[in-house]
Amino acid sequence: MASEESFGVLVHHRGSIKRKTRSGVKFTDKDPLCIVVKPTTSYDDLVRSVLMKLGLEGAKRVMFLCRRQFPEVRTPELLAKLVDVVSSSGGSNRNATTEAAAAGSSSRPAVASSSVPVYEPAVEAVASPSFAVDLNDGVGDVVGSVDILPNALQGVPPVGVGDGVLGDVEEDDVEPDMIEDDSGDEVGATEAALVVGFGARDAEGTAGLTEFQVGQQFQDKDEALLSVKTYSIRRGVQYKVVESDHRRYVGKCSEFGNGCTWLIRLSLRKRKGIWEVKRYNGPHTCLATSISSDHRSLDYHVISAFVMPMVRADASVSIKVLLNATAAHFGFRPTYRRVWMAKQKAIALVYGDWDESYNELPRWVLGVQMTMPGTVAILRTSPVRVSGQVDESQAFFHRLFWTFPPLIQAFRHCKPLVSIDGTHLYGKYGGTLLIAIAQDGNSNILPVAFALVEGENAESWSFFLSHLRQHVTPQPGLLVISDRHNGIKAALEAPDGGWLPPSAYRAFCIRHVAANFALTFKGKDARRLLVNAAYAKTEVEFDYWFDILRSEDPAMCEWANRIDYSLWTQHRDDGRRFGHMTTNISECVNSILKGVRNLPVCSLVKATYGRLAELFVRKGREAEAQMGTGQQFSQYLVKCIEANLKNSRCFTVTLYDRDNSEFTVAETTPTGSFSLGTYRVSLASRTCDCGYFQALHFPCQHALACCAYSRVTWSSYVHSVYQISSVFRVYQMGFTPPIPEGFWPPYNGPTVIPDPAKRRAREGRPRSTRIRTNMDEADPNRPKRCGLCRQPGHTRRSCPQLGGPSHTGGQ
């Protein structure tokens, strides 16, 4: 029995370490030390054995750090840090130190000598996977024995491997130089990736850690390969494919023939159509010879299978979230590009193939028009030329405009303004989604028209705006809020577009104006002054803010004066804005169309139908319930009126005509000692000198005082759009349940394919489509901080937490 309780500990002598790419850091020593450990072996005996093997007894001290351990092999791997012995005079033997290390991922202290301080973790200690120590003991305390070692080696699950304890331990004396991949990304930079490198277990238990069995079956080859790769990743070993075709798959350990006999053979059973393990030699008997934060088998196919549930739940989940989840689950940190490709594959499996999605658009147009007669869907294609000849069997997708009858009907009861803007698509192929946004009397935003185009230019905006004017917004006197894009300007100023005054008017989004202003004039204070001047509802208030801006820098006022005041200020818009100064594109995308930009095009247009149907049901029920309680106006208006009544001070009202329409309101302090101003109010023309009455189209506090003085109800002076009946009519017309695709009319035209010029780059990190403004610029005076420890003065590459050669903790 004593022999059964003896275990070997392999320690590699780190003769030299080479900086590698992808595969990590290689150990060149081929003759590792083998130390026999028994339950009765004390810590001092283990230290003495290591030093005797190295011939350094009395000259060095040893600090062990747990690396990893395979229960089947019953041989743990340790990292041993050898430090010089400090003499009684305080000096040390500074001969060339020797380190013994095992291949593996991140590590943490397991045992330490009485003369070398141990790291004291900040969180509750956990059991080591291969070597036991009470981490809560005092600094410098010695662990006298290794009683838990046999249980750990017999396959007891290594509790806490990959937990936060490892991340809290400094690794100054452990980690080698920074490991970089081929692209220069710091794959070894983050602790999260290195912490859970080997022996990590997921929430489901031992997935990927169980051995294969002869006769084990899989539904298809993809499932079989996923299982083999997951096993390889979990074990932290590499294997090579010897044979792979439609009938057979054979894999061998990369160290096959060098002491490891791991092999797996899978074959297709034709009668059942399943794959089966025909031969299996396992488990692995080899030891890893490299430290790496990435794994060759962790390709985007494996990652795609893992992130599938997250993508199905939320297609807009960021790559960073998926990358961190993958690193925590598998213990290896893949590249950003690989996770991006995995997400695209997952989206294609859930929502349909990216390329086939374009060919589904013509049938969707026929199907949705059959589902809801009156639907406007206009598809434009461009010819495909092969050797200079037009291929009539295929056509490139060019543009698509669509809207639905409930949206057309809804806009008739919304505020007489529309905001237009574009947002980029985030999928396999680039493009831009153009959206027209309206707002009802309860301050709810509502997209009323869409277009998929190649990008923002004069032609694409003309395509969108012409169909928008023709099918959705034929009302005269409409206001269009947009940014200052030249393509929008050209489309709105076209003589035959129907967007010229007095048929329609244009206004600028103040957020875009302020962003352009900040590109020339730095400083948040100046930008704030410009925005305050734009929001001013009276000329007096505008002049006040503009004078302050002029005192800061006259050039700022000159820049603003180059833009017509009616385009960006509220006091010159004649009340057409209804108080709206921005395009609301971000609110629309985040609240109603969240995630659609990440979908294939056909799934995107289908999602707009489903999302809007749900929105109409929810908002329609809310408006109907409010009407049932006898409410006359929307909740938004009621809150505004209550706020105006609450803020009303001491008013002295004077009537100036017999029709009870012209007044003056003198505002004073509660004691009547000081005058706060006098305002002229005209109930007939619905104006007030404060500017709120004509800008928002409901009574301000001064108008409410005049109504109370004349004993007339204020509801007569509220715009009809704020009535709850108008809000209900916005959502009164519902959507029809879609007809199943099998009943859609057939499409006999050319095959619609994506334009290859719109495909994103195949290599490197996907280029961001965000248009950067001053809001994205960092403060130049702000010190740069390390991305790892968040401390100033250094970068991630030179962070002391990575244990560079000049940083040796614990001494």
ZICOR-V639178 format. One record per backbone hydrogen bond with DSSP energy under -0.5 kcal/mol. CO is the residue of the C=O (numbers start at 1). NH is the residue of the N-H. If there is no record, write none. Layout:
<<CO,NH> <CO,NH>>
//
This chain:
<<1,5> <3,6> <7,37> <8,10> <8,76> <9,35> <10,78> <11,33> <12,14> <12,101> <13,15> <16,28> <18,20> <18,26> <20,180> <21,23> <25,291> <26,18> <26,28> <30,32> <33,11> <33,35> <35,9> <37,7> <38,41> <41,146> <42,46> <43,47> <44,48> <45,49> <46,50> <47,51> <48,52> <49,53> <50,54> <51,55> <51,56> <51,57> <56,59> <56,60> <59,85> <61,83> <62,113> <63,81> <64,110> <64,111> <65,79> <66,108> <68,77> <69,71> <70,74> <70,75> <74,8> <75,70> <76,10> <77,67> <77,68> <78,80> <79,65> <79,81> <80,82> <80,100> <81,63> <81,83> <83,61> <85,87> <85,93> <87,90> <91,87> <92,94> <99,14> <100,80> <101,12> <108,66> <111,64> <111,110> <112,143> <113,116> <115,117> <119,121> <133,135> <134,137> <138,141> <142,144> <144,43> <146,149> <148,152> <149,153> <150,154> <151,156> <152,155> <157,159> <158,161> <160,163> <161,201> <163,166> <163,167> <164,168> <165,168> <165,169> <166,169> <171,174> <171,175> <178,180> <179,188> <180,22> <181,184> <185,181> <185,187> <186,189> <190,194> <191,195> <192,196> <194,106> <194,197> <202,205> <204,206> <205,202> <206,209> <206,210> <213,216> <216,277> <218,275> <220,224> <221,225> <222,226> <223,227> <224,228> <225,229> <226,230> <227,231> <228,232> <229,233> <230,234> <231,235> <232,236> <232,237> <234,199> <238,254> <240,242> <240,252> <243,250> <247,268> <248,245> <249,266> <250,242> <250,243> <251,264> <252,240> <253,256> <255,258> <255,260> <260,257> <262,253> <263,281> <264,251> <265,278> <265,279> <266,249> <267,276> <268,270> <269,273> <269,274> <274,269> <275,218> <276,267> <276,278> <277,215> <279,265> <280,282> <281,263> <288,103> <289,27> <290,292> <291,25> <293,333> <295,298> <297,299> <299,303> <300,304> <301,305> <302,306> <303,307> <304,308> <307,311> <308,312> <309,313> <310,314> <314,317> <318,322> <319,323> <320,324> <321,325> <322,326> <323,327> <324,328> <325,329> <326,330> <327,331> <332,334> <335,339> <336,340> <337,341> <338,342> <339,343> <340,344> <341,345> <342,346> <343,347> <344,348> <345,349> <346,350> <347,351> <348,352> <353,357> <354,358> <355,358> <355,359> <356,360> <357,361> <358,361> <360,364> <361,365> <362,366> <363,367> <364,368> <365,369> <366,370> <367,371> <368,372> <372,375> <375,377> <376,403> <377,379> <378,401> <380,398> <380,399> <382,396> <383,385> <384,386> <384,391> <385,387> <386,389> <389,386> <390,392> <391,384> <391,394> <393,751> <394,384> <395,753> <396,382> <399,380> <400,452> <401,378> <402,450> <403,376> <404,407> <404,408> <405,409> <406,410> <407,411> <408,412> <409,412> <410,413> <411,414> <415,417> <416,479> <418,481> <419,437> <421,435> <423,433> <428,760> <431,425> <432,434> <432,453> <433,423> <434,451> <435,421> <436,448> <436,449> <437,419> <438,446> <439,415> <440,443> <444,440> <446,438> <449,436> <450,402> <451,434> <451,453> <452,400> <453,432> <455,457> <457,461> <458,462> <459,463> <460,464> <461,465> <462,466> <463,467> <464,468> <465,469> <466,470> <467,471> <468,472> <468,473> <475,478> <478,505> <479,418> <479,481> <480,507> <481,420> <482,509> <485,489> <486,490> <487,491> <488,492> <489,493> <491,494> <494,497> <500,503> <500,504> <502,477> <503,477> <503,478> <505,480> <507,482> <509,513> <510,514> <511,515> <512,516> <513,517> <514,518> <515,519> <516,520> <517,520> <517,521> <520,522> <523,527> <524,528> <525,529> <526,530> <527,531> <528,532> <529,533> <530,534> <531,535> <532,536> <534,570> <536,571> <538,542> <539,543> <540,544> <541,545> <542,546> <543,547> <544,548> <545,549> <546,550> <547,551> <548,552> <549,553> <553,556> <553,557> <554,558> <555,559> <556,560> <557,561> <558,562> <559,562> <560,563> <564,567> <564,568> <565,568> <565,569> <567,508> <570,573> <573,576> <577,580> <579,581> <581,510> <584,588> <585,589> <586,590> <587,591> <588,592> <588,593> <593,596> <595,598> <596,599> <597,426> <600,604> <601,605> <602,606> <603,607> <604,608> <605,609> <606,610> <607,611> <608,612> <609,613> <610,614> <611,615> <612,616> <613,617> <614,618> <615,619> <616,620> <617,621> <618,622> <619,623> <620,624> <621,625> <622,626> <623,627> <624,628> <625,629> <626,631> <627,630> <632,724> <634,638> <635,639> <636,640> <637,641> <638,642> <639,643> <640,644> <641,645> <642,646> <643,647> <645,648> <649,651> <650,668> <651,653> <652,666> <654,664> <657,660> <661,663> <661,683> <661,684> <662,656> <663,681> <664,654> <664,666> <665,667> <665,679> <666,652> <667,676> <667,677> <668,650> <669,672> <674,669> <677,667> <679,665> <680,689> <681,663> <681,683> <682,686> <682,687> <687,682> <688,691> <691,695> <692,696> <693,697> <697,719> <700,704> <701,705> <702,706> <703,707> <704,708> <705,709> <706,710> <707,711> <707,712> <713,716> <714,717> <715,718> <719,722> <720,723> <722,634> <723,726> <723,727> <724,728> <725,729> <726,730> <727,731> <728,731> <729,732> <732,734> <740,743> <741,744> <751,395> <751,753> <753,397> <754,756> <755,758> <756,759> <758,430> <770,772> <773,776> <774,777> <779,782> <784,793> <786,790> <791,786> <791,794> <796,799> <799,802> <800,803> <801,171> <804,807> <806,808> <807,809> <808,811> <810,117>>
//
